[in-house]
Amino acid sequence: PGVLLARASVPLALLVLASAGVLFMAPGSVIAGLGPLRVTDRGVVLFASALGRGAAAVVSGVVLVSTTPFPELVAALRELRLPRAVTSSLALAYRFLVLLGEEVTRIRRAAQVRNGGRGSVAVRRLAVGMAAAAFARSYDRSERVFRAMRVRGYRDSVPSLMYRGLDPASALRVGGLLTLAA
């Protein structure tokens, strides 16, 4: 539960901020006032309703993303007919974040080995330098990966290695081919 709340905290905070306006804008009898703003009974009901529905959606999304491997999520979004540009961008962004994480780990390890930076100013300077170096190295690496993908036939779609099963038409074709081969 703690991990779930930690992951959902930012979207839930945004949800509270986005739906807070309904407290003051909905018509109804005034319950409380805050300067020129008036909270109405209908506003409280609408706010609670929006917050409950939004929280359920956010928590469901966090559970889905936390329990499903990312390639399966991308494949599911493709099955839902999300545009190829969107799913490819998501897959490539995920890969870039993995590369960035690997570079940060390498740079952090190198800094620890060198025992870099002792004071707070030095630590901040080291952190900024590490972040810049990690981004630059990851960007260069992602460019090399992209060029290699293009050479190997990548054409605006990240292939999925997941087995999706046979649909009835494919099963019929395979059965027909096996019958012909026998």
GIWO-V737676 format. One record per pair of residues at least 24 apart in sequence whose C-alpha atoms are under 7 Angstrom apart, sorted by the first residue. I is the first residue (numbers start at 0). J is the second residue. D is the distance in Angstrom with one decimal. If there is no record, write none. Layout:
i: (I | I)
j: (J | J)
d: (D | D)
This chain:
i: (6 | 7 | 7 | 7 | 10 | 11 | 14 | 14 | 15 | 18 | 18 | 19 | 21 | 21 | 22 | 83 | 87 | 87 | 87 | 90 | 95 | 98 | 99 | 99 | 99 | 102 | 102 | 103)
j: (61 | 57 | 58 | 61 | 57 | 54 | 50 | 53 | 50 | 46 | 49 | 46 | 45 | 46 | 46 | 156 | 155 | 156 | 157 | 157 | 141 | 137 | 133 | 134 | 137 | 133 | 137 | 133)
d: (6.9 | 6.7 | 6.4 | 6.5 | 6.9 | 6.5 | 6.9 | 6.8 | 6.7 | 6.2 | 6.7 | 6.6 | 6.8 | 6.0 | 6.1 | 6.6 | 6.9 | 5.5 | 5.7 | 7.0 | 6.5 | 5.9 | 6.4 | 6.6 | 5.3 | 5.3 | 6.5 | 5.4)
